Amino acid sequence: METTSRAIVEKYGERLYFFILKKVKDKDISNDIFQNTILKIHMHLGQVKKPEKIKSWIFQIARNETMDHFRERSLLSEEHITNLSNTQSSSNKFCCFDRFIEELPENYRVCIEKVYLEGMKQQEAAIHLDISLANLKARVRRAKSILKQRFKECCKYSLGERGNLVGEPDCSYCAD
C-alpha cells in the first residue's frame, strides 16, 4: 500500500469525512475537523511504523480531532463522549442526515452503514454482507445518489463541481 498523504486521502477521505460528520452533525465543523485531520496525517505520516495499521491510525486521529473540537467549544459532555466512543450512535441531527439514512431501502442502508459509518473497507463489507464487491459498490453508489437527491429536495443543498453537497440547509422538515 502506498503511504503518501495523497494516497490516504484518495483511499479513505470520503469514509473519514462521513465518520466525522456522523459525530458532530455539522457540515462546516466536519470540514474543519477533516482538514485538521488530513494536516496531522500529513505532518506525522513518517512516524507510522506499520503501514498495515494506517486505517486505524487515521481514524484515531479523526476521533482525537473531534474530541479536541468539543473540548475547545466546552461542549464535551457525557453525551458527546458516548457518541465518540460509539460509532453507530445517533442523537442530534445534521439536518435530516440520520432520517435519510434510516429511510434508505435496507439493502442500501446496510451498505452505507458498513462502509461509511463503521469504516469497513468495501471488500470487507461485501464479505460481511455476503454479496459481491461489484454489488456492494453499485448499492453504495445508488444509496449516495438517493441521499444526494433527498438533501437537494428537502434541505435545498446544491451539488458542487465534484458532486459534493454545498450550500446552507433551508430544510422544510427541520423548519417545522
C-alpha positions in Angstrom: 0.0 0.0 0.0 1.3 3.4 -0.9 1.6 5.6 2.2 1.5 9.1 1.0 -0.9 11.7 2.2 -2.5 11.9 -1.2 -3.0 8.1 -1.4 -4.5 8.1 2.1 -7.0 10.8 1.3 -7.9 9.2 -2.0 -8.5 5.8 -0.3 -10.1 6.9 3.0 -11.1 10.5 2.6 -14.8 10.1 1.9 -15.2 7.5 4.7 -13.2 9.7 7.1 -15.4 12.7 6.3 -18.6 10.8 6.9 -17.2 9.4 10.1 -16.5 12.9 11.4 -19.9 14.2 10.1 -21.7 11.4 12.0 -20.1 12.6 15.2 -20.5 16.4 15.0 -23.7 16.7 12.8 -22.5 19.9 11.2 -21.1 20.2 7.7 -18.9 23.2 8.3 -17.4 21.9 11.6 -16.9 18.5 9.9 -15.0 20.2 7.1 -12.7 21.9 9.6 -12.1 18.8 11.6 -11.5 16.8 8.4 -8.9 19.4 7.2 -7.2 19.3 10.6 -7.1 15.5 10.5 -5.6 15.5 7.0 -3.0 18.1 8.1 -2.0 15.9 11.1 -1.8 12.8 8.9 0.5 14.6 6.5 2.7 16.0 9.3 3.1 12.7 11.2 3.0 10.2 8.4 6.7 9.5 8.8 6.0 8.2 12.3 3.8 5.3 11.2 5.8 2.2 11.9 3.3 -0.4 10.5 1.7 0.7 7.2 -0.9 -2.1 7.6 -2.3 -0.1 10.6 -2.7 3.1 8.7 -6.5 2.9 8.6 -6.9 2.6 12.4 -4.3 5.3 12.9 -6.1 7.9 10.7 -9.5 7.2 12.3 -7.9 7.6 15.7 -6.6 11.0 14.6 -10.1 11.9 13.5 -11.5 10.8 16.9 -8.9 12.9 18.7 -9.6 15.9 16.5 -13.3 15.6 17.1 -12.8 15.4 20.9 -10.5 18.4 20.7 -13.2 20.3 18.9 -15.7 19.6 21.7 -13.2 20.4 24.3 -12.4 23.7 22.7 -16.0 24.6 22.5 -16.6 23.5 26.1 -19.2 21.1 24.7 -17.7 17.9 25.9 -20.4 16.2 27.9 -21.2 12.6 28.7 -23.4 12.5 25.6 -20.5 13.6 23.3 -18.1 11.1 25.0 -20.6 8.4 24.5 -21.2 9.4 20.8 -17.5 9.5 20.1 -16.9 6.0 21.5 -19.9 4.5 19.8 -19.6 4.8 16.0 -23.3 4.0 15.4 -24.8 6.4 17.9 -27.3 9.0 16.7 -28.7 11.7 18.8 -28.6 15.2 17.3 -29.5 15.6 13.7 -27.4 17.1 10.9 -30.4 18.4 9.1 -32.1 15.1 8.3 -28.9 13.0 8.0 -30.0 10.3 10.4 -33.5 10.3 9.0 -32.3 10.0 5.4 -30.0 7.1 6.3 -32.8 5.3 8.1 -35.2 5.8 5.2 -32.9 4.2 2.7 -34.0 0.8 1.4 -32.5 -1.8 3.8 -30.1 -3.3 1.2 -28.7 0.2 0.5 -28.7 1.4 4.2 -26.7 -1.6 5.5 -24.0 -1.0 2.8 -23.7 2.7 3.6 -23.6 1.9 7.4 -20.8 -0.7 6.9 -18.6 1.4 4.6 -19.1 5.0 5.8 -20.3 4.8 9.4 -18.5 1.7 10.6 -15.4 2.4 8.4 -15.2 -1.0 6.8 -13.3 -1.5 3.5 -15.7 -2.2 0.7 -14.3 -5.7 0.2 -14.6 -6.4 3.9 -18.2 -5.1 3.9 -19.1 -7.2 0.8 -17.8 -10.4 2.6 -19.6 -9.5 5.8 -22.9 -8.9 3.8 -22.3 -12.0 1.7 -22.6 -10.1 -1.6 -20.1 -9.5 -4.4 -17.8 -6.4 -4.3 -19.4 -5.2 -7.6 -22.9 -5.5 -6.0 -21.8 -3.6 -2.9 -20.2 -0.8 -5.0 -23.4 -0.5 -7.0 -25.6 -0.3 -3.9 -23.3 2.3 -2.3 -23.4 4.4 -5.5 -27.2 4.1 -5.6 -27.6 5.0 -1.9 -25.3 8.0 -2.3 -27.4 9.1 -5.3 -30.6 8.8 -3.3 -29.1 10.7 -0.3 -27.9 13.5 -2.5 -31.3 13.8 -4.1 -33.0 13.8 -0.7 -30.7 16.5 0.5 -31.3 18.6 -2.6 -35.1 18.2 -2.4 -35.7 18.6 1.3 -32.8 20.6 2.6 -32.2 22.7 -0.6 -28.5 21.8 -0.9 -26.9 22.0 -4.4 -24.1 19.9 -5.9 -20.6 21.4 -6.3 -18.2 20.7 -9.1 -17.1 17.4 -7.7 -20.6 16.2 -6.9 -20.4 17.1 -3.2 -23.3 18.8 -1.4 -22.7 22.6 -1.0 -24.7 25.5 0.5 -26.6 26.1 3.6 -29.6 24.0 4.6 -33.1 25.5 4.0 -34.9 22.5 5.3 -38.6 22.2 5.0 -38.7 19.4 7.5 -36.4 20.9 10.2 -38.2 24.3 9.9 -41.4 22.9 11.2 
